[in-house]
Amino acid sequence: MAETGEGLPEEVLALIFRHLPLRDRAAAARVCRAWAAAATCSTVWHDTKISCECELEGMLPLYLSTCLDHVHNLRLEFEPSREVSRRAAIELLMVLEGRALGLRGLRLECRGEKPLFDAGRDVLEAVHAVCGAARELRHLDLRRLPFTLDDALVLQAARGCPELHSLFLDNSTLVGSVGPGSVLELLEACPRLRALGLHLASLSHAILEALAAPDRAPFALLALRCACPEDARASPLPNEAWAALRRRHPGLAVELELEPALPFESVTRVLQPAVPVAALRLNLSGDTVGPVRFAAHHYAATLRALEVRAAASAKLNAALEELAARCAALREVHCFCVVSHSVLEAFRAHCPRLRTYTLKLTREPHPWRPTLVARLGDFSPPSPQT
């Protein structure tokens, strides 16, 4: 009797299996020899997403352990408040420590609520271990970890992962514990780093100067989150330093996220004219109209995405209309408050590259869904019916 997968080449099966969840890949590997060979080949596992919420429960450890050697980019999801999910994530990271030579990208995402007073030491220790072993790691994304990241982790990444191209530490913690000194060491140890996510308190004038150094590799993205008390107390960064950085890296994009913890005087220190802001997210407890007008006047050439969470007002509507008229390169705008019809028409009229927007004219039940903008040529004609 012919085997189930005899009619399909292994490379075709692999292309199919790479889109399956972990549990279904394991099931496919038990069907026949041909499917087992395809389900465990490197093509299937090169880019892998694993959810410890459900997929690892009942998973065959030997099967998963065998395939970890083929994982280059791993996205690991878990729920820290569920002991089973958390333990599975930590165990997987510890196993990965011994098999990390081929790992190129690691992204950790927490789901659900973090337990109160949970410092996440067990999770962070596992991340430390992986960073110490993954010498070829190119991308490390910790934005969705709700724990306080510190200098020790940054220094471990600097010493253990010299090939880093991107590192994102701009998570939603209420305490910032990464100092500018450790970031400077990171930049020196990782000369190919071209994308960096930080809390504002982790940035300094010296870091901007290091990034603008003549021998520095092209730098593409700086994501800054301003959300904790340390960010509010951060020293101002001179506009001249931003201008020098922009001249050194003409393609640099800066993403700014300003949260309620930032007082008005800190907002005015952060928003410097020379910053090449490509994405601006405003969720301020105070004035929002001023920052929107500032963006309209100084970021018209660079702004691609705007998100505003504020109370509706006539002044805000006027500021948004001005921004729409000036920022023609906008690709998305999301306002989580009711806006006037003239605001909607302004963005439609003046922003030809707009792809998605959230501009509600009346109150709607949450969550508010964005509107996708259909452009000529976006869709292929329907195929003839048979």
Disulfide bonds with the S-S distance in Angstrom:
none
